[in-house]
Amino acid sequence: SIGPNEKDKSITRKEGESVTLSCSYDTNSNNIYLYWYRQYNNREPEYLLYEGARSYSGAADIQDHRFQSTTSQTSTKLIIKTASLSDSALYYCALRVRAQ
């Protein structure tokens, strides 16, 4: 299971500031990837990045280098550096378990 941390369900920042969103997850698998998506109103979600965790630590694919991700054994964070008005959106975290 995966879900946003309560304090991160609604965040407001000024342009130019950094923003950190976080999700906690729980799985017995060590073969996991954590994904982040952004969705604007009336649009489909768009892929931002993934980062491997646990046994897949170090694997990553990041499209826009203003975005960074960190993972731990139980959580993932999305860091948006130098936030702009165009970053105003709904963000999703997702967990993918790979077969061994």
Helices and strands as residue ranges (DSSP letters): E 2-4, G 6-8, E 19-25, E 31-39, E 46-54, E 60-62, E 67-71, E 75-80, G 85-87, E 90-97
